[in-house]
Amino acid sequence: MQRYVAHQQKQLAQLHKSLEACERRVQEANTKIAELHQELGAELQSELSAAEQAELRGLNARLDAIKKKHAKAQSARLQGQVEVQELESLLVGNLQTRQQ
């Protein structure tokens, strides 16, 4: 019986060591996750060369211009759709008047 209890205690000690190792790995993984989350939110511009930063500024300026151009084109498209609908309504009205 004493051998059984001693064996069980030995297994329990091994399980505790395994649990501690697992807890350390989980903590390390959580730390790594936190670091990666921080890195995701960080500005990486400081790691760019001067030429890359200049290119980035130029691309951002182009992006802003393209966004404005897109907004104007979208507005013009909507105005064109309204005009088409108005003309179609006028055409249908005229055709109905002639058919009567």
C-alpha positions as CSV (number, residue, x, y, z in Angstrom):
1,M,0.0,0.0,0.0
2,Q,2.9,2.4,0.8
3,R,4.4,1.7,-2.5
4,Y,1.1,2.5,-4.2
5,V,0.8,5.8,-2.3
6,A,4.5,6.6,-3.1
7,H,3.9,5.9,-6.8
8,Q,0.8,8.0,-6.8
9,Q,2.6,10.9,-5.2
10,K,5.4,10.6,-7.7
11,Q,2.9,10.7,-10.6
12,L,1.2,13.7,-8.9
13,A,4.6,15.5,-8.7
14,Q,5.2,14.8,-12.4
15,L,1.8,16.1,-13.3
16,H,2.5,19.3,-11.4
17,K,5.7,19.8,-13.3
18,S,3.9,19.2,-16.6
19,L,1.2,21.6,-15.6
20,E,3.8,24.3,-14.6
21,A,5.5,23.8,-18.0
22,C,2.2,24.1,-19.8
23,E,1.3,27.2,-17.9
24,R,4.7,28.7,-18.8
25,R,4.1,28.0,-22.5
26,V,0.6,29.5,-22.3
27,Q,2.1,32.6,-20.6
28,E,4.8,32.9,-23.3
29,A,2.2,32.5,-26.0
30,N,0.0,35.2,-24.4
31,T,3.0,37.5,-24.2
32,K,3.8,36.9,-27.8
33,I,0.2,37.5,-28.8
34,A,0.3,40.8,-26.9
35,E,3.5,41.8,-28.6
36,L,2.1,41.0,-32.0
37,H,-1.1,43.0,-31.3
38,Q,1.1,46.0,-30.3
39,E,3.0,45.6,-33.5
40,L,-0.1,45.6,-35.6
41,G,-1.1,49.0,-34.2
42,A,2.4,50.5,-34.5
43,E,3.4,52.8,-37.2
44,L,6.1,51.1,-39.3
45,Q,7.1,54.3,-41.0
46,S,10.0,54.8,-38.7
47,E,11.6,51.6,-40.2
48,L,11.3,53.0,-43.7
49,S,14.2,54.6,-45.5
50,A,14.0,58.3,-46.5
51,A,13.2,57.2,-50.1
52,E,10.5,54.8,-49.0
53,Q,9.0,57.5,-46.7
54,A,8.9,59.9,-49.7
55,E,7.3,57.3,-51.9
56,L,4.7,56.6,-49.2
57,R,3.9,60.3,-48.9
58,G,3.5,60.5,-52.7
59,L,1.3,57.4,-52.8
60,N,-0.9,58.8,-50.0
61,A,-1.3,62.0,-51.9
62,R,-2.2,60.1,-55.1
63,L,-4.7,58.0,-53.0
64,D,-6.4,61.2,-51.7
65,A,-6.7,62.5,-55.3
66,I,-8.1,59.3,-56.5
67,K,-10.6,59.2,-53.7
68,K,-11.8,62.7,-54.6
69,K,-12.0,61.8,-58.3
70,H,-14.0,58.7,-57.4
71,A,-16.4,60.7,-55.3
72,K,-16.9,63.1,-58.2
73,A,-17.4,60.3,-60.7
74,Q,-19.9,58.6,-58.4
75,S,-21.8,61.8,-58.0
76,A,-21.8,62.3,-61.8
77,R,-23.0,58.7,-62.3
78,L,-25.9,59.3,-59.9
79,Q,-26.9,62.5,-61.6
80,G,-26.8,60.6,-64.9
81,Q,-29.0,57.9,-63.6
82,V,-31.5,60.5,-62.3
83,E,-31.5,62.2,-65.7
84,V,-32.0,58.9,-67.5
85,Q,-35.0,58.1,-65.2
86,E,-36.5,61.5,-65.9
87,L,-36.1,61.1,-69.6
88,E,-37.5,57.6,-69.5
89,S,-40.5,58.9,-67.6
90,L,-41.0,61.8,-70.1
91,L,-40.7,59.3,-73.0
92,V,-43.2,56.9,-71.5
93,G,-45.6,59.8,-70.8
94,N,-45.3,61.1,-74.4
95,L,-45.8,57.6,-75.8
96,Q,-48.9,57.1,-73.7
97,T,-50.3,60.5,-74.8
98,R,-49.8,59.6,-78.5
99,Q,-51.4,56.2,-78.1
100,Q,-54.5,57.7,-76.6
